[in-house]
Amino acid sequence: MSRFAVGVEPLTRTEGHVLALVDGGLSNREIAATLSITVGTVKCNLHRVYEKLQVTSRLQAVTKAREHGELSSQIQTTASVRAPALPVKFGFGQ
């Protein structure tokens, strides 16, 4: 968790993971499946991120996080949350 500016509440771990997955281009449904949470929880977390970062869109949130260098650390921790790729022997991941 980190602060973007003095007086700004830090993002929670889940908010950071959701934001990193938004940066990866995932939809709310895909984020929910990846993190094993509901779509409603994803929306709630995004709303809190918007409030904390004082933005109104996904693009603005990702841009602001990137400007402050906060997204790279979240992407590293979120990468371990993603489901493993299916084995090549089943015809996937080729």
Secondary structure, DSSP 8 states (H G I E B T S, - for coil): ---SSTT-----HHHHHHHHHHHTT--HHHHHHHHT--HHHHHHHHHHHHHHHT-SSHHHHHHHHHHTT-HHHHHHHHHTTS-----GGGT---
